[in-house]
Amino acid sequence: MIVTGYILSGLGLFIVFWGNVGMIILPDTLTRFHAGTKCGATGSLTVFIGLILIADGIGFAIKLIALAIITLVTSPLIAHILGLSYLKFREYTARRP
């Protein structure tokens, strides 16, 4: 169980790393948001699952589950709000003389 937890944590860190690389190399702002959100949420969830498997007590595992739920709810929501504000800003600057 502990080895599986370490493997999942390492896999999650690997996913987050490539999401950060994608945010650096992708050309457009919206695709950067997409890479950061998807890889960040997926990698974080994988790390949380790995840490839950490694956790000593049930209290710590419940806290990790709560953090995973908060991450899965807020990460796509924040990227959506930032994407909308970027599109509105792009519209506003296109209309200015």
Biopython code that builds the backbone (N, CA, C, O; Angstrom):
import numpy as np
from Bio.PDB.StructureBuilder import StructureBuilder

atoms = [
    (1, "MET", "N", (0.815, -1.188, 0.000)),
    (1, "MET", "CA", (0.000, 0.000, 0.000)),
    (1, "MET", "C", (0.868, 1.265, 0.000)),
    (1, "MET", "O", (0.559, 2.226, -0.704)),
    (2, "ILE", "N", (1.931, 1.267, 0.773)),
    (2, "ILE", "CA", (2.805, 2.428, 0.857)),
    (2, "ILE", "C", (3.552, 2.626, -0.450)),
    (2, "ILE", "O", (3.731, 3.759, -0.896)),
    (3, "VAL", "N", (3.991, 1.538, -1.068)),
    (3, "VAL", "CA", (4.696, 1.652, -2.353)),
    (3, "VAL", "C", (3.762, 2.225, -3.410)),
    (3, "VAL", "O", (4.177, 3.060, -4.213)),
    (4, "THR", "N", (2.517, 1.791, -3.421)),
    (4, "THR", "CA", (1.531, 2.334, -4.367)),
    (4, "THR", "C", (1.317, 3.825, -4.120)),
    (4, "THR", "O", (1.171, 4.596, -5.069)),
    (5, "GLY", "N", (1.299, 4.230, -2.866)),
    (5, "GLY", "CA", (1.156, 5.642, -2.533)),
    (5, "GLY", "C", (2.314, 6.474, -3.057)),
    (5, "GLY", "O", (2.113, 7.564, -3.593)),
    (6, "TYR", "N", (3.539, 5.951, -2.901)),
    (6, "TYR", "CA", (4.705, 6.666, -3.421)),
    (6, "TYR", "C", (4.684, 6.731, -4.949)),
    (6, "TYR", "O", (5.046, 7.750, -5.538)),
    (7, "ILE", "N", (4.262, 5.648, -5.578)),
    (7, "ILE", "CA", (4.188, 5.638, -7.045)),
    (7, "ILE", "C", (3.154, 6.648, -7.532)),
    (7, "ILE", "O", (3.413, 7.393, -8.477)),
    (8, "LEU", "N", (1.985, 6.679, -6.894)),
    (8, "LEU", "CA", (0.953, 7.639, -7.300)),
    (8, "LEU", "C", (1.392, 9.077, -7.036)),
    (8, "LEU", "O", (1.108, 9.964, -7.841)),
    (9, "SER", "N", (2.074, 9.318, -5.927)),
    (9, "SER", "CA", (2.563, 10.665, -5.647)),
    (9, "SER", "C", (3.597, 11.097, -6.681)),
    (9, "SER", "O", (3.573, 12.235, -7.148)),
    (10, "GLY", "N", (4.490, 10.206, -7.033)),
    (10, "GLY", "CA", (5.480, 10.513, -8.061)),
    (10, "GLY", "C", (4.844, 10.742, -9.426)),
    (10, "GLY", "O", (5.257, 11.633, -10.168)),
    (11, "LEU", "N", (3.840, 9.937, -9.753)),
    (11, "LEU", "CA", (3.127, 10.116, -11.019)),
    (11, "LEU", "C", (2.406, 11.458, -11.053)),
    (11, "LEU", "O", (2.398, 12.135, -12.081)),
    (12, "GLY", "N", (1.804, 11.842, -9.936)),
    (12, "GLY", "CA", (1.132, 13.139, -9.854)),
    (12, "GLY", "C", (2.100, 14.295, -10.026)),
    (12, "GLY", "O", (1.789, 15.268, -10.712)),
    (13, "LEU", "N", (3.274, 14.200, -9.409)),
    (13, "LEU", "CA", (4.279, 15.239, -9.585)),
    (13, "LEU", "C", (4.763, 15.308, -11.028)),
    (13, "LEU", "O", (5.033, 16.394, -11.541)),
    (14, "PHE", "N", (4.874, 14.164, -11.678)),
    (14, "PHE", "CA", (5.263, 14.111, -13.084)),
    (14, "PHE", "C", (4.216, 14.803, -13.957)),
    (14, "PHE", "O", (4.570, 15.542, -14.875)),
    (15, "ILE", "N", (2.940, 14.571, -13.683)),
    (15, "ILE", "CA", (1.856, 15.201, -14.447)),
    (15, "ILE", "C", (1.859, 16.715, -14.236)),
    (15, "ILE", "O", (1.702, 17.474, -15.192)),
    (16, "VAL", "N", (2.034, 17.152, -13.000)),
    (16, "VAL", "CA", (2.074, 18.589, -12.716)),
    (16, "VAL", "C", (3.282, 19.234, -13.398)),
    (16, "VAL", "O", (3.184, 20.345, -13.918)),
    (17, "PHE", "N", (4.410, 18.542, -13.395)),
    (17, "PHE", "CA", (5.601, 19.068, -14.065)),
    (17, "PHE", "C", (5.336, 19.298, -15.549)),
    (17, "PHE", "O", (5.683, 20.353, -16.079)),
    (18, "TRP", "N", (4.732, 18.334, -16.221)),
    (18, "TRP", "CA", (4.476, 18.496, -17.654)),
    (18, "TRP", "C", (3.380, 19.521, -17.922)),
    (18, "TRP", "O", (3.360, 20.134, -18.990)),
    (19, "GLY", "N", (2.488, 19.713, -16.991)),
    (19, "GLY", "CA", (1.528, 20.802, -17.125)),
    (19, "GLY", "C", (2.212, 22.156, -17.076)),
    (19, "GLY", "O", (1.847, 23.074, -17.811)),
    (20, "ASN", "N", (3.213, 22.275, -16.200)),
    (20, "ASN", "CA", (3.976, 23.523, -16.133)),
    (20, "ASN", "C", (4.804, 23.734, -17.394)),
    (20, "ASN", "O", (4.927, 24.860, -17.877)),
    (21, "VAL", "N", (5.365, 22.666, -17.921)),
    (21, "VAL", "CA", (6.093, 22.780, -19.187)),
    (21, "VAL", "C", (5.143, 23.214, -20.296)),
    (21, "VAL", "O", (5.501, 24.045, -21.131)),
    (22, "GLY", "N", (3.944, 22.661, -20.309)),
    (22, "GLY", "CA", (2.950, 23.054, -21.304)),
    (22, "GLY", "C", (2.558, 24.511, -21.178)),
    (22, "GLY", "O", (2.304, 25.174, -22.183)),
    (23, "MET", "N", (2.506, 25.016, -19.960)),
    (23, "MET", "CA", (2.186, 26.433, -19.778)),
    (23, "MET", "C", (3.299, 27.323, -20.306)),
    (23, "MET", "O", (3.043, 28.463, -20.695)),
    (24, "ILE", "N", (4.509, 26.834, -20.327)),
    (24, "ILE", "CA", (5.625, 27.627, -20.838)),
    (24, "ILE", "C", (5.675, 27.585, -22.361)),
    (24, "ILE", "O", (5.902, 28.617, -22.993)),
    (25, "ILE", "N", (5.466, 26.404, -22.970)),
    (25, "ILE", "CA", (5.710, 26.281, -24.404)),
    (25, "ILE", "C", (4.488, 26.511, -25.283)),
    (25, "ILE", "O", (4.643, 26.727, -26.485)),
    (26, "LEU", "N", (3.290, 26.473, -24.733)),
    (26, "LEU", "CA", (2.108, 26.667, -25.568)),
    (26, "LEU", "C", (1.985, 28.130, -25.995)),
    (26, "LEU", "O", (2.347, 29.032, -25.239)),
    (27, "PRO", "N", (1.472, 28.363, -27.212)),
    (27, "PRO", "CA", (1.518, 29.716, -27.768)),
    (27, "PRO", "C", (0.427, 30.663, -27.280)),
    (27, "PRO", "O", (0.679, 31.862, -27.157)),
    (28, "ASP", "N", (-0.761, 30.173, -27.001)),
    (28, "ASP", "CA", (-1.901, 31.032, -26.729)),
    (28, "ASP", "C", (-2.227, 31.019, -25.235)),
    (28, "ASP", "O", (-1.954, 30.039, -24.540)),
    (29, "THR", "N", (-2.805, 32.101, -24.755)),
    (29, "THR", "CA", (-3.146, 32.215, -23.341)),
    (29, "THR", "C", (-4.193, 31.192, -22.930)),
    (29, "THR", "O", (-4.091, 30.598, -21.857)),
    (30, "LEU", "N", (-5.193, 30.981, -23.768)),
    (30, "LEU", "CA", (-6.256, 30.043, -23.403)),
    (30, "LEU", "C", (-5.759, 28.599, -23.381)),
    (30, "LEU", "O", (-6.202, 27.815, -22.542)),
    (31, "THR", "N", (-4.852, 28.232, -24.280)),
    (31, "THR", "CA", (-4.302, 26.877, -24.227)),
    (31, "THR", "C", (-3.388, 26.713, -23.019)),
    (31, "THR", "O", (-3.263, 25.615, -22.477)),
    (32, "ARG", "N", (-2.761, 27.783, -22.606)),
    (32, "ARG", "CA", (-1.956, 27.717, -21.379)),
    (32, "ARG", "C", (-2.848, 27.499, -20.159)),
    (32, "ARG", "O", (-2.518, 26.713, -19.271)),
    (33, "PHE", "N", (-3.981, 28.204, -20.125)),
    (33, "PHE", "CA", (-4.940, 27.964, -19.049)),
    (33, "PHE", "C", (-5.397, 26.512, -19.052)),
    (33, "PHE", "O", (-5.506, 25.889, -17.996)),
    (34, "HIS", "N", (-5.662, 25.977, -20.233)),
    (34, "HIS", "CA", (-6.140, 24.601, -20.348)),
    (34, "HIS", "C", (-5.088, 23.628, -19.812)),
    (34, "HIS", "O", (-5.409, 22.731, -19.033)),
    (35, "ALA", "N", (-3.842, 23.804, -20.228)),
    (35, "ALA", "CA", (-2.776, 22.903, -19.772)),
    (35, "ALA", "C", (-2.590, 22.986, -18.264)),
    (35, "ALA", "O", (-2.448, 21.968, -17.587)),
    (36, "GLY", "N", (-2.592, 24.195, -17.753)),
    (36, "GLY", "CA", (-2.405, 24.358, -16.314)),
    (36, "GLY", "C", (-3.534, 23.782, -15.493)),
    (36, "GLY", "O", (-3.307, 23.182, -14.442)),
    (37, "THR", "N", (-4.756, 23.965, -15.975)),
    (37, "THR", "CA", (-5.910, 23.487, -15.221)),
    (37, "THR", "C", (-6.014, 21.973, -15.245)),
    (37, "THR", "O", (-6.154, 21.337, -14.200)),
    (38, "LYS", "N", (-5.946, 21.409, -16.418)),
    (38, "LYS", "CA", (-6.139, 19.955, -16.524)),
    (38, "LYS", "C", (-5.014, 19.198, -15.846)),
    (38, "LYS", "O", (-5.264, 18.280, -15.065)),
    (39, "CYS", "N", (-3.791, 19.570, -16.135)),
    (39, "CYS", "CA", (-2.671, 18.858, -15.520)),
    (39, "CYS", "C", (-2.563, 19.157, -14.031)),
    (39, "CYS", "O", (-2.197, 18.285, -13.244)),
    (40, "GLY", "N", (-2.879, 20.376, -13.648)),
    (40, "GLY", "CA", (-2.825, 20.717, -12.225)),
    (40, "GLY", "C", (-3.848, 19.964, -11.415)),
    (40, "GLY", "O", (-3.532, 19.440, -10.346)),
    (41, "ALA", "N", (-5.077, 19.902, -11.909)),
    (41, "ALA", "CA", (-6.130, 19.195, -11.173)),
    (41, "ALA", "C", (-5.879, 17.688, -11.159)),
    (41, "ALA", "O", (-6.024, 17.041, -10.122)),
    (42, "THR", "N", (-5.506, 17.135, -12.304)),
    (42, "THR", "CA", (-5.251, 15.694, -12.375)),
    (42, "THR", "C", (-4.037, 15.298, -11.546)),
    (42, "THR", "O", (-4.077, 14.314, -10.807)),
    (43, "GLY", "N", (-2.963, 16.063, -11.670)),
    (43, "GLY", "CA", (-1.754, 15.758, -10.899)),
    (43, "GLY", "C", (-1.972, 15.917, -9.404)),
    (43, "GLY", "O", (-1.502, 15.101, -8.611)),
    (44, "SER", "N", (-2.681, 16.962, -9.024)),
    (44, "SER", "CA", (-2.951, 17.162, -7.599)),
    (44, "SER", "C", (-3.809, 16.037, -7.037)),
    (44, "SER", "O", (-3.557, 15.547, -5.936)),
    (45, "LEU", "N", (-4.820, 15.629, -7.793)),
    (45, "LEU", "CA", (-5.662, 14.533, -7.333)),
    (45, "LEU", "C", (-4.849, 13.249, -7.184)),
    (45, "LEU", "O", (-5.037, 12.505, -6.222)),
    (46, "THR", "N", (-3.955, 12.988, -8.123)),
    (46, "THR", "CA", (-3.117, 11.792, -8.037)),
    (46, "THR", "C", (-2.188, 11.862, -6.832)),
    (46, "THR", "O", (-1.997, 10.862, -6.139)),
    (47, "VAL", "N", (-1.614, 13.023, -6.579)),
    (47, "VAL", "CA", (-0.763, 13.185, -5.390)),
    (47, "VAL", "C", (-1.580, 12.984, -4.113)),
    (47, "VAL", "O", (-1.122, 12.319, -3.184)),
    (48, "PHE", "N", (-2.788, 13.554, -4.062)),
    (48, "PHE", "CA", (-3.628, 13.392, -2.879)),
    (48, "PHE", "C", (-3.996, 11.926, -2.644)),
    (48, "PHE", "O", (-3.990, 11.459, -1.505)),
    (49, "ILE", "N", (-4.314, 11.204, -3.712)),
    (49, "ILE", "CA", (-4.633, 9.782, -3.557)),
    (49, "ILE", "C", (-3.421, 9.024, -3.034)),
    (49, "ILE", "O", (-3.547, 8.168, -2.159)),
    (50, "GLY", "N", (-2.242, 9.341, -3.574)),
    (50, "GLY", "CA", (-1.022, 8.704, -3.075)),
    (50, "GLY", "C", (-0.766, 9.016, -1.615)),
    (50, "GLY", "O", (-0.370, 8.136, -0.850)),
    (51, "LEU", "N", (-0.990, 10.270, -1.217)),
    (51, "LEU", "CA", (-0.779, 10.645, 0.178)),
    (51, "LEU", "C", (-1.816, 10.018, 1.100)),
    (51, "LEU", "O", (-1.518, 9.702, 2.252)),
    (52, "ILE", "N", (-3.033, 9.837, 0.594)),
    (52, "ILE", "CA", (-4.055, 9.159, 1.398)),
    (52, "ILE", "C", (-3.635, 7.716, 1.672)),
    (52, "ILE", "O", (-3.848, 7.199, 2.768)),
    (53, "LEU", "N", (-3.040, 7.073, 0.674)),
    (53, "LEU", "CA", (-2.575, 5.696, 0.875)),
    (53, "LEU", "C", (-1.402, 5.629, 1.852)),
    (53, "LEU", "O", (-1.223, 4.620, 2.535)),
    (54, "ILE", "N", (-0.612, 6.683, 1.924)),
    (54, "ILE", "CA", (0.544, 6.710, 2.825)),
    (54, "ILE", "C", (0.145, 7.163, 4.235)),
    (54, "ILE", "O", (0.848, 6.864, 5.200)),
    (55, "ALA", "N", (-0.981, 7.884, 4.362)),
    (55, "ALA", "CA", (-1.376, 8.525, 5.630)),
    (55, "ALA", "C", (-1.446, 7.524, 6.780)),
    (55, "ALA", "O", (-1.857, 6.375, 6.616)),
    (56, "ASP", "N", (-1.025, 8.010, 7.956)),
    (56, "ASP", "CA", (-1.020, 7.157, 9.145)),
    (56, "ASP", "C", (-2.393, 7.032, 9.773)),
    (56, "ASP", "O", (-2.835, 5.930, 10.099)),
    (57, "GLY", "N", (-3.070, 8.158, 9.944)),
    (57, "GLY", "CA", (-4.346, 8.132, 10.636)),
    (57, "GLY", "C", (-5.506, 8.514, 9.735)),
    (57, "GLY", "O", (-5.314, 9.058, 8.648)),
    (58, "ILE", "N", (-6.706, 8.225, 10.199)),
    (58, "ILE", "CA", (-7.920, 8.523, 9.439)),
    (58, "ILE", "C", (-8.176, 10.030, 9.397)),
    (58, "ILE", "O", (-8.743, 10.534, 8.428)),
    (59, "GLY", "N", (-7.763, 10.751, 10.442)),
    (59, "GLY", "CA", (-7.971, 12.197, 10.481)),
    (59, "GLY", "C", (-7.198, 12.911, 9.381)),
    (59, "GLY", "O", (-7.723, 13.805, 8.718)),
    (60, "PHE", "N", (-5.941, 12.504, 9.196)),
    (60, "PHE", "CA", (-5.125, 13.093, 8.144)),
    (60, "PHE", "C", (-5.680, 12.745, 6.766)),
    (60, "PHE", "O", (-5.665, 13.575, 5.857)),
    (61, "ALA", "N", (-6.169, 11.520, 6.615)),
    (61, "ALA", "CA", (-6.747, 11.106, 5.335)),
    (61, "ALA", "C", (-8.015, 11.901, 5.012)),
    (61, "ALA", "O", (-8.252, 12.246, 3.855)),
    (62, "ILE", "N", (-8.817, 12.186, 6.017)),
    (62, "ILE", "CA", (-10.036, 12.978, 5.791)),
    (62, "ILE", "C", (-9.670, 14.402, 5.375)),
    (62, "ILE", "O", (-10.324, 14.977, 4.506)),
    (63, "LYS", "N", (-8.635, 14.972, 5.984)),
    (63, "LYS", "CA", (-8.184, 16.304, 5.581)),
    (63, "LYS", "C", (-7.691, 16.301, 4.134)),
    (63, "LYS", "O", (-7.956, 17.243, 3.388)),
    (64, "LEU", "N", (-6.982, 15.254, 3.738)),
    (64, "LEU", "CA", (-6.507, 15.154, 2.356)),
    (64, "LEU", "C", (-7.671, 15.000, 1.375)),
    (64, "LEU", "O", (-7.633, 15.550, 0.274)),
    (65, "ILE", "N", (-8.697, 14.257, 1.772)),
    (65, "ILE", "CA", (-9.882, 14.113, 0.914)),
    (65, "ILE", "C", (-10.572, 15.470, 0.753)),
    (65, "ILE", "O", (-11.011, 15.817, -0.344)),
    (66, "ALA", "N", (-10.668, 16.231, 1.836)),
    (66, "ALA", "CA", (-11.274, 17.563, 1.752)),
    (66, "ALA", "C", (-10.458, 18.478, 0.846)),
    (66, "ALA", "O", (-11.026, 19.225, 0.048)),
    (67, "LEU", "N", (-9.133, 18.427, 0.960)),
    (67, "LEU", "CA", (-8.287, 19.228, 0.073)),
    (67, "LEU", "C", (-8.441, 18.812, -1.387)),
    (67, "LEU", "O", (-8.449, 19.660, -2.279)),
    (68, "ALA", "N", (-8.560, 17.524, -1.628)),
    (68, "ALA", "CA", (-8.744, 17.048, -3.006)),
    (68, "ALA", "C", (-10.058, 17.551, -3.585)),
    (68, "ALA", "O", (-10.109, 17.964, -4.744)),
    (69, "ILE", "N", (-11.109, 17.519, -2.793)),
    (69, "ILE", "CA", (-12.416, 18.007, -3.269)),
    (69, "ILE", "C", (-12.358, 19.506, -3.551)),
    (69, "ILE", "O", (-12.869, 19.969, -4.571)),
    (70, "ILE", "N", (-11.740, 20.259, -2.652)),
    (70, "ILE", "CA", (-11.618, 21.706, -2.856)),
    (70, "ILE", "C", (-10.809, 21.999, -4.114)),
    (70, "ILE", "O", (-11.162, 22.893, -4.883)),
    (71, "THR", "N", (-9.737, 21.259, -4.328)),
    (71, "THR", "CA", (-8.909, 21.464, -5.520)),
    (71, "THR", "C", (-9.685, 21.148, -6.785)),
    (71, "THR", "O", (-9.607, 21.892, -7.763)),
    (72, "LEU", "N", (-10.431, 20.058, -6.778)),
    (72, "LEU", "CA", (-11.179, 19.680, -7.975)),
    (72, "LEU", "C", (-12.321, 20.644, -8.289)),
    (72, "LEU", "O", (-12.721, 20.776, -9.445)),
    (73, "VAL", "N", (-12.844, 21.314, -7.272)),
    (73, "VAL", "CA", (-13.927, 22.274, -7.507)),
    (73, "VAL", "C", (-13.369, 23.629, -7.942)),
    (73, "VAL", "O", (-13.890, 24.241, -8.874)),
    (74, "THR", "N", (-12.313, 24.100, -7.275)),
    (74, "THR", "CA", (-11.846, 25.457, -7.527)),
    (74, "THR", "C", (-10.934, 25.593, -8.734)),
    (74, "THR", "O", (-10.940, 26.641, -9.380)),
    (75, "SER", "N", (-10.162, 24.587, -9.056)),
    (75, "SER", "CA", (-9.200, 24.712, -10.154)),
    (75, "SER", "C", (-9.878, 24.987, -11.501)),
    (75, "SER", "O", (-9.492, 25.946, -12.170)),
    (76, "PRO", "N", (-10.859, 24.202, -11.931)),
    (76, "PRO", "CA", (-11.515, 24.539, -13.205)),
    (76, "PRO", "C", (-12.306, 25.840, -13.137)),
    (76, "PRO", "O", (-12.417, 26.554, -14.133)),
    (77, "LEU", "N", (-12.854, 26.147, -11.969)),
    (77, "LEU", "CA", (-13.636, 27.373, -11.818)),
    (77, "LEU", "C", (-12.758, 28.613, -11.970)),
    (77, "LEU", "O", (-13.143, 29.569, -12.643)),
    (78, "ILE", "N", (-11.592, 28.598, -11.355)),
    (78, "ILE", "CA", (-10.676, 29.727, -11.462)),
    (78, "ILE", "C", (-10.189, 29.899, -12.893)),
    (78, "ILE", "O", (-10.105, 31.023, -13.388)),
    (79, "ALA", "N", (-9.867, 28.799, -13.558)),
    (79, "ALA", "CA", (-9.416, 28.897, -14.953)),
    (79, "ALA", "C", (-10.533, 29.421, -15.852)),
    (79, "ALA", "O", (-10.273, 30.177, -16.788)),
    (80, "HIS", "N", (-11.754, 29.029, -15.578)),
    (80, "HIS", "CA", (-12.888, 29.525, -16.365)),
    (80, "HIS", "C", (-13.055, 31.030, -16.177)),
    (80, "HIS", "O", (-13.257, 31.759, -17.149)),
    (81, "ILE", "N", (-12.973, 31.490, -14.952)),
    (81, "ILE", "CA", (-13.116, 32.919, -14.681)),
    (81, "ILE", "C", (-11.971, 33.702, -15.321)),
    (81, "ILE", "O", (-12.202, 34.761, -15.904)),
    (82, "LEU", "N", (-10.746, 33.197, -15.221)),
    (82, "LEU", "CA", (-9.617, 33.879, -15.848)),
    (82, "LEU", "C", (-9.739, 33.891, -17.363)),
    (82, "LEU", "O", (-9.405, 34.888, -18.003)),
    (83, "GLY", "N", (-10.214, 32.795, -17.943)),
    (83, "GLY", "CA", (-10.413, 32.747, -19.389)),
    (83, "GLY", "C", (-11.456, 33.736, -19.857)),
    (83, "GLY", "O", (-11.270, 34.405, -20.874)),
    (84, "LEU", "N", (-12.559, 33.837, -19.122)),
    (84, "LEU", "CA", (-13.592, 34.816, -19.479)),
    (84, "LEU", "C", (-13.075, 36.244, -19.367)),
    (84, "LEU", "O", (-13.354, 37.077, -20.229)),
    (85, "SER", "N", (-12.334, 36.525, -18.322)),
    (85, "SER", "CA", (-11.804, 37.882, -18.168)),
    (85, "SER", "C", (-10.784, 38.191, -19.258)),
    (85, "SER", "O", (-10.703, 39.331, -19.715)),
    (86, "TYR", "N", (-10.005, 37.198, -19.682)),
    (86, "TYR", "CA", (-9.065, 37.402, -20.786)),
    (86, "TYR", "C", (-9.808, 37.706, -22.080)),
    (86, "TYR", "O", (-9.413, 38.604, -22.823)),
    (87, "LEU", "N", (-10.881, 36.967, -22.358)),
    (87, "LEU", "CA", (-11.647, 37.220, -23.579)),
    (87, "LEU", "C", (-12.305, 38.592, -23.544)),
    (87, "LEU", "O", (-12.334, 39.287, -24.560)),
    (88, "LYS", "N", (-12.829, 38.989, -22.396)),
    (88, "LYS", "CA", (-13.426, 40.321, -22.277)),
    (88, "LYS", "C", (-12.368, 41.409, -22.458)),
    (88, "LYS", "O", (-12.627, 42.424, -23.105)),
    (89, "PHE", "N", (-11.183, 41.202, -21.892)),
    (89, "PHE", "CA", (-10.101, 42.162, -22.049)),
    (89, "PHE", "C", (-9.681, 42.265, -23.510)),
    (89, "PHE", "O", (-9.429, 43.361, -24.009)),
    (90, "ARG", "N", (-9.607, 41.128, -24.196)),
    (90, "ARG", "CA", (-9.233, 41.124, -25.614)),
    (90, "ARG", "C", (-10.286, 41.840, -26.450)),
    (90, "ARG", "O", (-9.946, 42.562, -27.387)),
    (91, "GLU", "N", (-11.560, 41.646, -26.120)),
    (91, "GLU", "CA", (-12.638, 42.365, -26.801)),
    (91, "GLU", "C", (-12.535, 43.858, -26.547)),
    (91, "GLU", "O", (-12.688, 44.659, -27.469)),
    (92, "TYR", "N", (-12.278, 44.235, -25.315)),
    (92, "TYR", "CA", (-12.199, 45.649, -24.949)),
    (92, "TYR", "C", (-11.037, 46.324, -25.666)),
    (92, "TYR", "O", (-11.192, 47.431, -26.182)),
    (93, "THR", "N", (-9.870, 45.673, -25.706)),
    (93, "THR", "CA", (-8.720, 46.301, -26.357)),
    (93, "THR", "C", (-8.873, 46.327, -27.869)),
    (93, "THR", "O", (-8.291, 47.193, -28.521)),
    (94, "ALA", "N", (-9.631, 45.415, -28.443)),
    (94, "ALA", "CA", (-9.846, 45.417, -29.891)),
    (94, "ALA", "C", (-10.751, 46.576, -30.304)),
    (94, "ALA", "O", (-10.621, 47.081, -31.419)),
    (95, "ARG", "N", (-11.666, 47.009, -29.434)),
    (95, "ARG", "CA", (-12.599, 48.081, -29.753)),
    (95, "ARG", "C", (-12.004, 49.460, -29.560)),
    (95, "ARG", "O", (-12.495, 50.435, -30.127)),
    (96, "ARG", "N", (-10.953, 49.548, -28.767)),
    (96, "ARG", "CA", (-10.361, 50.861, -28.497)),
    (96, "ARG", "C", (-9.646, 51.378, -29.744)),
    (96, "ARG", "O", (-9.028, 50.608, -30.479)),
    (97, "PRO", "N", (-9.735, 52.695, -29.974)),
    (97, "PRO", "CA", (-9.078, 53.260, -31.160)),
    (97, "PRO", "C", (-7.586, 53.377, -31.011)),
    (97, "PRO", "O", (-6.909, 53.835, -31.931)),
]
sb = StructureBuilder()
sb.init_structure("model")
sb.init_model(0)
sb.init_chain("A")
sb.init_seg("    ")
for serial, (resi, resn, name, xyz) in enumerate(atoms, 1):
    if name == "N":
        sb.init_residue(resn, " ", resi, " ")
    sb.init_atom(name, np.array(xyz, "f"), 0.0, 1.0, " ", f" {name:<3s}", serial, name[0])
structure = sb.get_structure()
